[in-house]
Amino acid sequence: MTVEQALGYIHSVSWMGSRPGLGRTRELLALMGNPQNALRFVHVAGTNGKGSTSAMIASILRQAGYKVGLYTSPYILRFNERMQVNGTEISDTELAEITEYVKPFAESMQDHPTEFELVTAIGFEYFARQRCDIVVLEVGLGGELDSTNVITPVLSVITEIDFDHMGVLGNTIEEIAEAKAGIIKNGVPVVSADNLPAAAKVVDDVCKAKGSLHIKPDFECIQNKITTEDGISFVYNGVSCHIPLLGEYQYRNALMAITAVHALNKLGFKISDEQTVKGLARVKWAGRFEKLCDNPVFIYDGGHNPQGVAAAAKTFSKLYGKGVVLMGVMADKDYDAEIKTLIPLATKFVTVTPSNPRALPAAELAAKINSLGGNAVSSVTVEKGVALAAESAQGEEPVFALGSLYMYGEIKEAVKKLFL
């Protein structure tokens, strides 16, 4: 099997759809000999920040000398990004070999696994073959019924919770928090952001019911926080840190990672403050308030729900004031709230249609923005949208692209083609 055949198989229509439940994943892994049982995990759920927090924890553990697996979704540019060991993506050869190995087990099942379940099984097999010391495992959707939830981690992490995927997770913060808290296991410590009181109570109640120590970062303890175009510097518990990620919100993810590392130390890991500082300073995470170009200044952020967009908008406003907003969204998101957040900082909107079946057509998004008091025009392609946004900025304003991670690849390629 070539990597093209492997990816074709993984993405084939027979695996499509999302069907809640862990039975298929458990059955597939059992047929494979349960490779996950040879691994230790930090399990990370949440609405916003779970990818960045996962990347930070993995970077710190790597600096401490551990062989670290990192499992994330969705990928930004290339499927292989979803499975990394010590910062290196799974090779095409390994991806093809493991997919070929898993294929007969998956096809022997009467109830075939979904695509994400299949990918998760491939990931577990890859990390086991690599003999990782620990795997930072990001939840795909929710928590309780997510296929990653077949493991018992050494530590659970729940980042900030907000409204997202309501059709699957529930229509209240309490219901969404309950789904996320489904990753909490009996006696396993939990680090949580507790950004909303209603969500915090749910997580705390589950921790008490399962006898799990509930640990929270002290976000008020941060000192000397400075945000520049080079990232964020701050002092936490007397330790000076710097993260090369621009989002104002990233310091909260950094404190989550630091708190998780402190918890791991109490579980027998050995990670010094110096290694923590180096790990944060060397973290890489694409698509999160990333500057793609200096002339024109072109910023991309993966914010795709009201909380994520608000956090990105706060950073943009602080660094640049106002600018041209290039926006594309999924039709099932609360884009009304996102638009209202962005109107005060947008001198003009240019809308595009992300490359995804769930995308809202650019013309509909522009009409909605105009109805809410904004000034928007739509573009027929992402590349033309990038050019139009830059033309509207006239070299005097920055361009701020956000609304969906699914358009990152096209936007980055267009910026490279047009301006670099």
N, C-alpha and C positions, 0 to 999 in steps of 0.2 A: 504494500500500500504506500503510495506517495503522499506527501503532505496535502496536495490538492485533493486526492481521493479521501483522505482522512477528514478534511474540513467539509468536503461535499457530503460525506456520510453523517458527520455531526450535525450539519445544518439541514439535512434532508427532511422532507415533509413528514415522514413517518414519526419523527420525534417532536413535532411542533406542538405548541400549546402549553398551558400551565395547569397542572392538576394537583391540588394540594394533597399532602400526605407523604409519609416517610417510608411506607411499605416497599415501594419499588426500589428506592435507593438501598434500603437494607438488604433486599433480596439480591440485587446486583452485586453489592459489595461482598455478600456471603459467598456467592458463586466465585468471586475473585479471590477468596481467602481472607477477606477483611483486612486490606492493607492499612486502613486507618488505625487499626489497633496497635500498630508498631510506632505510632507517632504521638507527640504531645502538641497541644493546640492552645493558642489564644483565640477565642471566638469573638468576633466583633460584629455587632448589630447596631442599628440606629437609622434615622432618617437622613440626617446631614452629618458629614464629617467622618463617616466610617472608613472611607477609602484613604483619606489623608492620615487619619489616626493609625490605620493599619500600616501604611507605608512608614510612618515615624517609628512605630514600635519595632517593625522589622529592621529598619536602619540602625536603631539603637542596639538591638540584639546582635546584629552583624558586627558592629563595632566592639561588642563584648566578646567576640570570638566564637559565637555560635553559628552553626550552619542553619540558615533560616529559609524556610519556604514562605512564599506570599501568594495567597489566592485571592483574586479580586474580580469584580465585574461591574459594569460591562468593560470591554476593552475599548481603548481610544482609537488606536490606529491599526493594531495588528492583534489577531486572536491570541498569539503566543504570550502577550502581556499578562494574560490572566493567571499564568503559573510561572513563578520566578523562584530561583534559588540564589541567595546572596546577590540579588540585583540583576541576575542574568535570566532572560526568558528561556522557557523550554525551547529546545532546538526543533527544527522541522522534522529531523530524523526521529527524535524521541517521541514527538507528538504522533507521527505516523505509526511508529512501532507500538506504542501503548494503545492507540485507537484500534489497531488491528488485533491486539491482544484482548481488548474489552469487547469487541464486536460480537463474537460468538456467544458470550455470556448474555449480552443484552438481547440478542435475537432469540435466545432460548426461552426468554421469559414470556409468559402468556400475556401479561400486561406490560407492554413495552415502556421503558422509562422515557421521560421527557428529555429535551435537549439539555437543559440545565442539570438534570440528574445524571445524564451521561457524562457531561463535562466534569462534574464534581467527582465522579468515580475515576475518571482519567487523571484528575488532579491528585487524588489520594494515592493512586498507584505510582504516579511520577514522584511525589514527595517521599514515598516509602522506598522506591528504588534509589533515590538520591541519599537516603539515610539522613534526612534532616533531623537536627536536634530538636527543633520546634517549628511549627507552622502557624503563621498568622492568617487566620481563615475568616474572610469577610463574607457575611451573609448575603445572599442574592436578593431576597425579598422577604420582608417581615422578620421571621425568626422561628417561631414554634413549628411551622410546617415547611420551612425551607429545607432543602435536601442536605444542606451542610449540618443540620441539627441532629445528625445520627451519631455525633461524637460527644465524648465527655471531655471538656477542656480542662486545663489547669487553671485557667482564668477566663471569665466572661467580661466583655466590655460592651457597654451600651452608650453610644454617643447621643447627640441631641435628637430629640423626638419632635416631630411636627406632622401636620396633615400631609399625606402622600399615599398613593395607591389605595384610596378609600374603598374602591370597589372590591378589593381583596381583603384589606386589613380591618376595615370598619370605618364608621363615620364620626366617631368621637375620639378625642385624644386618649381617653381611657382604653378604648378598644384597640387602638393602634399600639399603645404602650404594652398592653397585655400580649399582643402578638410578638413584639420585640422581646419582652421579658420571658418568652417561651424558651429562650436559649439558656436560661438560668437552670443549673443542675444542683442537686442536693449536695450541700457542703462545699460547693465551688465558689470562691470569692468573686465578687462582682464590682467592677468599677463603672460608675454611670455618671453622666453629665448633669442629670436632674435639672434641665433647663426650664421645664414647665412644672408647676406644683402638682397638677393632676397626674402627669406622667410619672413624676417622682414618687408619688404615693403608691401607684401601681407597682413600680419596681421594688420599692421598699417592702410592700406587703408580700410580694412573691419571695423576696430574699428571706424574710422572717419565716414564711411558711416552709421554705426549703433548707433552713439552717445555713444560709449563705451569708458570709460577711459582706456588708454593703459599704463600699469605699467611694468617697466623693472628692474630687479635686477642690482645693480652696481657691476659687477664681478671684476672690477678693485679696488674696495674698500676693498677687503679682505686682511688681514695682518697676519703675523706669521703663515702661513699654514705649518703644519708638517704632513707628512704621515708616519705611522709606521704599523706594523702588528696588532696593536690594533685599527686602524682606522685613522681618520683625525681630527686634531685640528686646529682651526683658530679663528681669531677675525674679526667680521663684525660689522661695525658701533659701535665700542667700546664694543661689547658684545663677551665674550669668549665662544666658542662652541666646542663640540666634538661629532662626529658621529662614532658609532662602526662598520661602513661599510668600507671595505678596498679600494674600487675602488677610484683611483685618481679623477675620474670624479664626485664622489658623493658630493664633496663640491659645485658643481654647482647646483645639485639637492637640496642640503640643502639651498642654497641662494634663490632658487625658492620657497621653502616651507616657509622660513622666510618672503619673500616678500608677499606671499599669506596671511600669518597670519597678517601682517601689514595692508593689504587691508581689511581683515575681521574685524579687530578692527575698521576701519573707517566705517564699515557697522553695527556697534552696538555690535559686539562680544567683549568679554573681555578676552584677553590673554596677560599675562605679559611676559617680557623678561625671567624671571626665569622659567616660565612654558614652554616657547619655548625651552630654553636650556635643561630642563629635558626631554622634548618630543624628541628632537633630540638624546640625549644621550641614550634613551631607545628604539629607533626604531629597529625593526627587519625586515629583508627582505632577504629571502633565495635566493641562486643562483646568487647573485651579488658579484663577487670577494670574494667568501666564501672559507675559509680554511677548507677542509674536514678532513685533517689528518696532523700530524706533522712528522711522520716517515713512509713513505717518506712525504715530504711537498707536499701536493696535493691541488691545487687551482682550483676552478670551477667558471666560469663567464658565464652569460647568453647572452653575446654579440652575436648577430646574423645578423648584417648588418655591412657594412664597418666602419661607424662611431663608433658603439658600440664596435667592435673588436679593432679598433685603440685606443679607450679610455682605454680598458682593458689591451691592450698590453703595453701602456705607464706606467700603474701602475706596471705590472709584471716586466718590464725592470728596473724600478726605485727600486723596492724592491729586486729583485732576479737576475737581469742581463739576463741570458739565462737559458733554460731548455728544457725538452721534452714536445712537444705539442700534446695533445690528442684532435682530432678534428672530428666533425660530423656536417653536414650542410643540409639544405633543398635545393633541386635542383633548386628552383626558386629564390635563393638569388645570389647576386653578390659575389660569393665565390672567384673569381679570385683576386679581390681587397683585400679580407680578407687574402688570402694566402700570397700575396706580403707584407702585413703588418707584418705577423708573421714570415716569413723566416729569417729575421735578428736576431730574438731572439730564434729560434728553433734549437737545436742541432740535433733533429730528430723529425719526425712527426709519430704518430700512428693514423690511421683513423678508424672510426666506423660508423655504419649506425644507426642514431636515430630512435626511434620507432614511425614513422609517415609515412603515405602513400606518402608524398611529399619529403621524405628524398632522398638524393643522395647516391647511393651505395658506401660503403667504398672503394672498389677497384677503382671506377672511381675518387673519390676524391684523392686517393693516386697517381694515374696516372697523374692527373692535377698538383698536388704539385711537382712531379718529373719533369714534363715538364717545370715548372717555375723555376727550379733550387734548389728545396728543396730535402730533403732526407726522403722519406715516405714509410711506410709499412702499409698494411691494416689488420684489424682483423675481424674475422667472427662474433664475438659477442661483445657487450659492455664490459661485464665482462672480457673477454680475452684481450680486448684492454686495460683495466685498468691494468691488470697484466703485459702485454707486455710493457706498458709505464713505469711502476715502475721498471721493470727489466732493461729497457734501461737506466733509470736514475741512476741505480746502487747505490742508496742511497746517491749520491753526488750532484745530481741536483734536482730541483723541477719539478713537473709535472703540466702542465697548460692545463686544459680541457675547451674547449669553442666551440662556433659555433651554438648551438641550446639549447633552454630551454627544448626541448622535451627529452633530454637524461639525465637530471639532476637526476631523480629518480633512474634510472638504475646505473648511475655512483656512486651516494651516497651509494646505497645498496652494490655495488661491493666493494667500498673502506671499508665500514664497515665490510664486510665479510672477506676481505683479510688482512686488516691491523689493525683493531680496536678490 
